[in-house]
Protein backbone atom coordinates (compact mmCIF):
# COMPACT_ATOMS: atom_id res chain seq x y z
CA UNK A 1 0.00 0.00 0.00
CA UNK A 2 1.10 3.54 -0.73
CA UNK A 3 1.74 5.72 2.28
CA UNK A 4 1.53 9.46 1.97
CA UNK A 5 0.82 12.23 4.44
CA UNK A 6 -2.24 13.39 2.47
CA UNK A 7 -4.57 11.22 0.41
CA UNK A 8 -4.03 11.64 -3.31
CA UNK A 9 -6.92 13.32 -5.10
CA UNK A 10 -7.24 11.10 -8.14
CA UNK A 11 -9.50 13.62 -9.87
CA UNK A 12 -6.49 15.92 -10.14
CA UNK A 13 -4.88 13.38 -12.46
CA UNK A 14 -7.70 13.19 -15.01
CA UNK A 15 -7.30 15.48 -18.02
CA UNK A 16 -10.23 16.87 -20.01
CA UNK A 17 -9.83 16.79 -23.79
CA UNK A 18 -12.57 18.81 -25.52
CA UNK A 19 -14.04 17.65 -28.83
CA UNK A 20 -12.48 14.17 -28.72
CA UNK A 21 -13.18 11.75 -30.33
CA UNK A 22 -15.70 14.08 -31.94
CA UNK A 23 -16.98 17.63 -31.61
CA UNK A 24 -19.11 18.18 -28.52
CA UNK A 25 -17.57 15.34 -26.48
CA UNK A 26 -15.47 16.12 -23.40
CA UNK A 27 -13.07 13.15 -23.15
CA UNK A 28 -11.85 12.14 -19.69
CA UNK A 29 -8.22 11.15 -20.25
CA UNK A 30 -6.78 8.78 -17.61
CA UNK A 31 -3.23 8.76 -19.00
CA UNK A 32 -1.95 11.44 -16.57
CA UNK A 33 -3.10 9.21 -13.69
CA UNK A 34 -1.38 6.19 -15.23
CA UNK A 35 1.84 8.18 -15.72
CA UNK A 36 2.02 9.33 -12.10
CA UNK A 37 3.40 6.44 -10.02
CA UNK A 38 1.82 7.59 -6.75
CA UNK A 39 -1.59 8.26 -8.27
CA UNK A 40 -1.63 4.97 -10.21
CA UNK A 41 -0.55 3.04 -7.13
CA UNK A 42 -3.16 4.81 -4.98
CA UNK A 43 -5.92 4.00 -7.49
CA UNK A 44 -4.99 0.32 -7.61
CA UNK A 45 -4.66 0.15 -3.81
CA UNK A 46 -8.10 1.70 -3.34
CA UNK A 47 -9.79 -0.73 -5.71
CA UNK A 48 -7.95 -3.69 -4.15
CA UNK A 49 -8.95 -2.52 -0.64
CA UNK A 50 -12.59 -2.30 -1.72
CA UNK A 51 -12.54 -5.95 -2.82
CA UNK A 52 -10.25 -7.34 -0.10
CA UNK A 53 -11.97 -10.29 1.53
CA UNK A 54 -14.53 -10.59 -1.29
CA UNK A 55 -13.10 -13.91 -2.45
CA UNK A 56 -12.27 -12.69 -5.94
CA UNK A 57 -10.87 -15.62 -7.94
CA UNK A 58 -10.34 -13.88 -11.29
CA UNK A 59 -10.17 -10.34 -12.60
CA UNK A 60 -11.62 -9.82 -16.07
CA UNK A 61 -10.17 -6.80 -17.88
CA UNK A 62 -11.97 -5.35 -20.88
CA UNK A 63 -9.76 -4.40 -23.84
CA UNK A 64 -7.78 -2.31 -23.80
CA UNK A 65 -7.57 0.05 -20.84
CA UNK A 66 -9.20 -2.57 -18.62
CA UNK A 67 -6.00 -4.57 -19.11
CA UNK A 68 -3.91 -1.72 -17.68
CA UNK A 69 -5.96 -1.72 -14.47
CA UNK A 70 -7.02 -5.35 -14.35
CA UNK A 71 -3.66 -7.12 -14.56
CA UNK A 72 -1.99 -5.32 -11.63
CA UNK A 73 -5.26 -5.54 -9.69
CA UNK A 74 -5.29 -9.32 -10.17
CA UNK A 75 -1.75 -9.37 -8.78
CA UNK A 76 -2.82 -7.33 -5.73
CA UNK A 77 -5.86 -9.58 -5.17
CA UNK A 78 -3.71 -12.70 -5.63
CA UNK A 79 -5.80 -14.16 -8.44
CA UNK A 80 -5.66 -14.72 -12.16
CA UNK A 81 -6.31 -12.25 -14.96
CA UNK A 82 -8.65 -12.91 -17.89
CA UNK A 83 -8.66 -10.65 -20.95
CA UNK A 84 -11.91 -9.88 -22.76
CA UNK A 85 -10.73 -8.94 -26.23
CA UNK A 86 -12.07 -7.52 -29.44
CA UNK A 87 -13.18 -10.11 -31.98
CA UNK A 88 -10.45 -12.16 -33.65
CA UNK A 89 -7.65 -11.44 -31.15
CA UNK A 90 -7.72 -14.63 -29.06
CA UNK A 91 -6.06 -17.81 -30.39
CA UNK A 92 -8.04 -20.62 -28.69
CA UNK A 93 -11.77 -21.46 -28.71
CA UNK A 94 -13.84 -18.42 -27.76
CA UNK A 95 -17.29 -17.30 -26.75
CA UNK A 96 -18.33 -13.95 -28.20
CA UNK A 97 -21.07 -11.38 -27.80
CA UNK A 98 -22.10 -8.47 -29.99
CA UNK A 99 -23.16 -5.23 -28.34
CA UNK A 100 -24.41 -1.83 -29.43
CA UNK A 101 -22.19 1.23 -29.71
CA UNK A 102 -23.26 4.81 -30.32
CA UNK A 103 -22.50 4.34 -34.04
CA UNK A 104 -22.95 0.64 -34.74
CA UNK A 105 -21.91 -2.54 -33.00
CA UNK A 106 -18.81 -4.26 -31.72
CA UNK A 107 -17.94 -7.82 -30.68
CA UNK A 108 -15.91 -8.95 -27.69
CA UNK A 109 -14.82 -12.46 -26.80
CA UNK A 110 -13.17 -14.56 -24.14
CA UNK A 111 -11.54 -17.99 -24.19
CA UNK A 112 -14.12 -20.63 -23.30
CA UNK A 113 -11.80 -22.13 -20.67
CA UNK A 114 -10.96 -18.79 -19.01
CA UNK A 115 -13.70 -18.84 -16.36
CA UNK A 116 -14.60 -21.86 -14.25
CA UNK A 117 -18.23 -22.47 -13.25
CA UNK A 118 -18.96 -20.76 -9.93
CA UNK A 119 -15.75 -18.72 -10.00
CA UNK A 120 -16.04 -15.29 -8.32
CA UNK A 121 -15.11 -12.67 -10.91
CA UNK A 122 -14.36 -8.96 -10.73
CA UNK A 123 -14.91 -7.17 -14.06
CA UNK A 124 -12.69 -4.11 -14.54
CA UNK A 125 -12.58 -1.31 -17.09
CA UNK A 126 -11.27 2.23 -17.07
CA UNK A 127 -14.55 4.07 -17.54
CA UNK A 128 -18.28 3.52 -17.12
CA UNK A 129 -20.23 5.49 -19.70
CA UNK A 130 -23.41 3.87 -21.06
CA UNK A 131 -22.48 0.40 -19.78
CA UNK A 132 -22.69 -1.46 -23.09
CA UNK A 133 -19.15 -2.81 -23.13
CA UNK A 134 -19.16 -3.98 -19.53
CA UNK A 135 -22.58 -5.63 -20.00
CA UNK A 136 -21.09 -7.61 -22.89
CA UNK A 137 -18.19 -8.72 -20.65
CA UNK A 138 -20.64 -9.70 -17.90
CA UNK A 139 -22.66 -11.75 -20.38
CA UNK A 140 -19.51 -13.64 -21.39
CA UNK A 141 -18.53 -14.37 -17.78
CA UNK A 142 -22.02 -15.56 -16.87
CA UNK A 143 -22.30 -17.64 -20.04
CA UNK A 144 -19.22 -19.54 -18.86
CA UNK A 145 -20.76 -20.05 -15.41
CA UNK A 146 -18.84 -17.35 -13.54
CA UNK A 147 -20.36 -15.31 -10.72
CA UNK A 148 -19.97 -11.52 -10.97
CA UNK A 149 -18.66 -10.53 -7.53
CA UNK A 150 -18.12 -6.90 -8.56
CA UNK A 151 -17.62 -4.40 -11.35
CA UNK A 152 -15.01 -1.68 -10.98
CA UNK A 153 -13.98 1.46 -12.87
CA UNK A 154 -11.51 4.27 -12.43
CA UNK A 155 -14.04 6.80 -13.75
CA UNK A 156 -17.83 6.89 -13.95
CA UNK A 157 -19.70 9.37 -16.13
CA UNK A 158 -22.93 9.42 -14.12
CA UNK A 159 -24.82 11.62 -16.58
CA UNK A 160 -24.71 8.76 -19.12
CA UNK A 161 -26.58 6.49 -16.68
CA UNK A 162 -24.50 3.36 -17.22
CA UNK A 163 -24.90 2.40 -13.54
CA UNK A 164 -28.67 2.12 -14.08
CA UNK A 165 -28.04 -0.62 -16.64
CA UNK A 166 -26.00 -2.47 -13.98
CA UNK A 167 -28.70 -2.21 -11.30
CA UNK A 168 -28.53 -4.88 -8.63
CA UNK A 169 -24.79 -5.39 -9.07
CA UNK A 170 -21.83 -4.25 -6.94
CA UNK A 171 -20.50 -1.31 -8.97
CA UNK A 172 -17.51 0.63 -7.63
CA UNK A 173 -16.00 3.70 -9.28
CA UNK A 174 -13.14 5.72 -7.83
CA UNK A 175 -13.96 8.99 -9.60
CA UNK A 176 -17.47 10.14 -10.49
CA UNK A 177 -18.48 12.94 -12.83
C-alpha positions as CSV (number, residue, x, y, z in Angstrom):
1,X,0.0,0.0,0.0
2,X,1.1,3.5,-0.7
3,X,1.7,5.7,2.3
4,X,1.5,9.5,2.0
5,X,0.8,12.2,4.4
6,X,-2.2,13.4,2.5
7,X,-4.6,11.2,0.4
8,X,-4.0,11.6,-3.3
9,X,-6.9,13.3,-5.1
10,X,-7.2,11.1,-8.1
11,X,-9.5,13.6,-9.9
12,X,-6.5,15.9,-10.1
13,X,-4.9,13.4,-12.5
14,X,-7.7,13.2,-15.0
15,X,-7.3,15.5,-18.0
16,X,-10.2,16.9,-20.0
17,X,-9.8,16.8,-23.8
18,X,-12.6,18.8,-25.5
19,X,-14.0,17.6,-28.8
20,X,-12.5,14.2,-28.7
21,X,-13.2,11.7,-30.3
22,X,-15.7,14.1,-31.9
23,X,-17.0,17.6,-31.6
24,X,-19.1,18.2,-28.5
25,X,-17.6,15.3,-26.5
26,X,-15.5,16.1,-23.4
27,X,-13.1,13.2,-23.2
28,X,-11.9,12.1,-19.7
29,X,-8.2,11.1,-20.3
30,X,-6.8,8.8,-17.6
31,X,-3.2,8.8,-19.0
32,X,-1.9,11.4,-16.6
33,X,-3.1,9.2,-13.7
34,X,-1.4,6.2,-15.2
35,X,1.8,8.2,-15.7
36,X,2.0,9.3,-12.1
37,X,3.4,6.4,-10.0
38,X,1.8,7.6,-6.7
39,X,-1.6,8.3,-8.3
40,X,-1.6,5.0,-10.2
41,X,-0.5,3.0,-7.1
42,X,-3.2,4.8,-5.0
43,X,-5.9,4.0,-7.5
44,X,-5.0,0.3,-7.6
45,X,-4.7,0.2,-3.8
46,X,-8.1,1.7,-3.3
47,X,-9.8,-0.7,-5.7
48,X,-8.0,-3.7,-4.2
49,X,-8.9,-2.5,-0.6
50,X,-12.6,-2.3,-1.7
51,X,-12.5,-6.0,-2.8
52,X,-10.2,-7.3,-0.1
53,X,-12.0,-10.3,1.5
54,X,-14.5,-10.6,-1.3
55,X,-13.1,-13.9,-2.4
56,X,-12.3,-12.7,-5.9
57,X,-10.9,-15.6,-7.9
58,X,-10.3,-13.9,-11.3
59,X,-10.2,-10.3,-12.6
60,X,-11.6,-9.8,-16.1
61,X,-10.2,-6.8,-17.9
62,X,-12.0,-5.4,-20.9
63,X,-9.8,-4.4,-23.8
64,X,-7.8,-2.3,-23.8
65,X,-7.6,0.1,-20.8
66,X,-9.2,-2.6,-18.6
67,X,-6.0,-4.6,-19.1
68,X,-3.9,-1.7,-17.7
69,X,-6.0,-1.7,-14.5
70,X,-7.0,-5.4,-14.3
71,X,-3.7,-7.1,-14.6
72,X,-2.0,-5.3,-11.6
73,X,-5.3,-5.5,-9.7
74,X,-5.3,-9.3,-10.2
75,X,-1.8,-9.4,-8.8
76,X,-2.8,-7.3,-5.7
77,X,-5.9,-9.6,-5.2
78,X,-3.7,-12.7,-5.6
79,X,-5.8,-14.2,-8.4
80,X,-5.7,-14.7,-12.2
81,X,-6.3,-12.2,-15.0
82,X,-8.7,-12.9,-17.9
83,X,-8.7,-10.7,-21.0
84,X,-11.9,-9.9,-22.8
85,X,-10.7,-8.9,-26.2
86,X,-12.1,-7.5,-29.4
87,X,-13.2,-10.1,-32.0
88,X,-10.4,-12.2,-33.7
89,X,-7.6,-11.4,-31.2
90,X,-7.7,-14.6,-29.1
91,X,-6.1,-17.8,-30.4
92,X,-8.0,-20.6,-28.7
93,X,-11.8,-21.5,-28.7
94,X,-13.8,-18.4,-27.8
95,X,-17.3,-17.3,-26.8
96,X,-18.3,-14.0,-28.2
97,X,-21.1,-11.4,-27.8
98,X,-22.1,-8.5,-30.0
99,X,-23.2,-5.2,-28.3
100,X,-24.4,-1.8,-29.4
101,X,-22.2,1.2,-29.7
102,X,-23.3,4.8,-30.3
103,X,-22.5,4.3,-34.0
104,X,-23.0,0.6,-34.7
105,X,-21.9,-2.5,-33.0
106,X,-18.8,-4.3,-31.7
107,X,-17.9,-7.8,-30.7
108,X,-15.9,-9.0,-27.7
109,X,-14.8,-12.5,-26.8
110,X,-13.2,-14.6,-24.1
111,X,-11.5,-18.0,-24.2
112,X,-14.1,-20.6,-23.3
113,X,-11.8,-22.1,-20.7
114,X,-11.0,-18.8,-19.0
115,X,-13.7,-18.8,-16.4
116,X,-14.6,-21.9,-14.3
117,X,-18.2,-22.5,-13.2
118,X,-19.0,-20.8,-9.9
119,X,-15.7,-18.7,-10.0
120,X,-16.0,-15.3,-8.3
121,X,-15.1,-12.7,-10.9
122,X,-14.4,-9.0,-10.7
123,X,-14.9,-7.2,-14.1
124,X,-12.7,-4.1,-14.5
125,X,-12.6,-1.3,-17.1
126,X,-11.3,2.2,-17.1
127,X,-14.5,4.1,-17.5
128,X,-18.3,3.5,-17.1
129,X,-20.2,5.5,-19.7
130,X,-23.4,3.9,-21.1
131,X,-22.5,0.4,-19.8
132,X,-22.7,-1.5,-23.1
133,X,-19.1,-2.8,-23.1
134,X,-19.2,-4.0,-19.5
135,X,-22.6,-5.6,-20.0
136,X,-21.1,-7.6,-22.9
137,X,-18.2,-8.7,-20.7
138,X,-20.6,-9.7,-17.9
139,X,-22.7,-11.7,-20.4
140,X,-19.5,-13.6,-21.4
141,X,-18.5,-14.4,-17.8
142,X,-22.0,-15.6,-16.9
143,X,-22.3,-17.6,-20.0
144,X,-19.2,-19.5,-18.9
145,X,-20.8,-20.1,-15.4
146,X,-18.8,-17.4,-13.5
147,X,-20.4,-15.3,-10.7
148,X,-20.0,-11.5,-11.0
149,X,-18.7,-10.5,-7.5
150,X,-18.1,-6.9,-8.6
151,X,-17.6,-4.4,-11.4
152,X,-15.0,-1.7,-11.0
153,X,-14.0,1.5,-12.9
154,X,-11.5,4.3,-12.4
155,X,-14.0,6.8,-13.7
156,X,-17.8,6.9,-14.0
157,X,-19.7,9.4,-16.1
158,X,-22.9,9.4,-14.1
159,X,-24.8,11.6,-16.6
160,X,-24.7,8.8,-19.1
161,X,-26.6,6.5,-16.7
162,X,-24.5,3.4,-17.2
163,X,-24.9,2.4,-13.5
164,X,-28.7,2.1,-14.1
165,X,-28.0,-0.6,-16.6
166,X,-26.0,-2.5,-14.0
167,X,-28.7,-2.2,-11.3
168,X,-28.5,-4.9,-8.6
169,X,-24.8,-5.4,-9.1
170,X,-21.8,-4.2,-6.9
171,X,-20.5,-1.3,-9.0
172,X,-17.5,0.6,-7.6
173,X,-16.0,3.7,-9.3
174,X,-13.1,5.7,-7.8
175,X,-14.0,9.0,-9.6
176,X,-17.5,10.1,-10.5
177,X,-18.5,12.9,-12.8
